[in-house]
């Protein structure tokens, strides 16, 4: 599967953004998917994940209650709705796919990665 993320941009603190990740291939529904982010000078970290069927949404503590992950298998897409954005959310956001059943935060478990989309939150 190949992934392409979009939807990043420059926003102010408190604003919202919706990221989208389009997947190619007919087997998208066999992959759990996740969003990761990497801020300058920091390691890539897990943000959210969702199961193949769209259940079991899992979030990093830092985004719980503000971000929502969803997917539409008919559209081969996964989304990340980000509300109440903070300057510390500034990062390049990556979507990723894991050919497995369990939603995981382990970066190494993911088999495919999108190219990243930059989110900048100004204070």
C-alpha positions in Angstrom: 0.0 0.0 0.0 1.2 3.5 -0.8 0.1 6.5 1.3 -0.2 10.2 0.7 -0.9 12.7 3.5 -2.4 16.1 3.0 -4.2 18.9 4.9 -1.4 20.5 6.9 -0.9 24.2 7.2 -0.3 27.2 9.4 -2.9 27.9 12.0 -3.3 29.8 15.3 -3.5 28.2 18.7 -7.1 27.0 19.3 -7.8 26.4 15.6 -8.7 23.1 14.0 -7.3 21.2 11.1 -8.2 18.0 9.4 -5.5 15.8 7.9 -6.3 13.2 5.3 -4.3 10.2 4.1 -5.2 8.6 0.8 -4.1 5.0 0.2 -3.6 3.2 -3.0 -4.3 -0.5 -3.5 -7.2 -2.8 -3.0 -6.1 -4.2 0.4 -6.3 -1.0 2.5 -8.9 -2.7 4.8 -6.3 -5.3 5.8 -4.2 -2.6 7.4 -4.5 -0.9 10.7 -3.5 2.7 10.3 -1.9 5.4 12.4 -0.7 8.9 12.6 2.7 9.9 13.8 4.4 13.2 14.1 7.9 14.5 14.3 8.8 17.9 15.7 12.2 19.5 14.9 14.9 17.9 16.9 12.7 15.2 18.3 11.9 11.6 17.5 8.9 10.5 15.6 6.1 9.8 18.0 2.7 8.0 17.9 -0.3 10.3 17.8 -3.3 8.0 17.0 -4.2 4.6 15.5 -7.3 2.8 14.3 -8.1 -0.7 13.5 -8.9 -2.2 10.1 -12.6 -1.9 10.6 -12.5 1.6 12.1 -12.7 0.6 15.7 -10.3 0.7 18.6 -9.2 4.3 18.2 -6.1 4.8 20.3 -4.5 8.1 21.2 -1.4 9.5 22.7 -2.1 11.1 26.1 -1.0 14.5 24.7 -3.8 14.6 22.1 -6.6 12.7 23.9 -9.8 14.7 23.9 -8.6 17.0 21.1 -7.8 14.7 18.2 -10.0 12.2 16.5 -8.9 9.5 14.1 -11.3 7.9 11.6 -11.2 6.0 8.4 -13.3 5.3 5.3 -12.4 2.0 3.7 -14.6 2.7 0.8 -12.6 5.8 0.0 -9.2 4.1 1.0 -8.7 7.0 3.4 -7.8 7.8 7.0 -8.3 11.1 8.7 -7.1 13.0 11.7 -9.4 15.8 13.0 -7.3 18.1 15.2 -9.1 20.5 17.4 -7.8 23.0 20.0 -4.4 23.0 18.5 -1.5 24.1 20.6 2.0 25.3 19.5 3.4 22.1 20.8 1.4 20.2 18.2 3.7 21.8 15.5 5.3 18.9 13.6 5.4 17.0 10.4 2.5 14.5 10.5 2.9 11.1 8.9 0.2 8.5 8.2 1.3 4.9 8.4 -0.1 1.4 7.7 0.5 -1.8 9.6 -0.4 -5.1 8.0 -1.7 -6.5 11.3 -4.7 -6.8 13.5 -3.7 -4.9 16.6 -3.5 -1.1 16.8 0.0 -0.3 18.0 2.0 2.7 18.9 5.2 0.9 17.9 6.8 2.8 15.1 8.7 -0.3 13.8 5.5 -2.2 13.4 4.3 -0.1 10.5 5.1 -1.3 7.0 4.2 1.8 4.9 4.6 5.5 5.4 3.2 8.6 3.7 5.5 11.5 2.9 4.3 13.8 5.7 2.4 17.0 5.9 3.6 20.0 8.0 1.4 21.4 10.7 2.5 24.7 12.2 0.6 26.2 15.2 1.4 29.8 16.1 0.8 31.2 19.6 
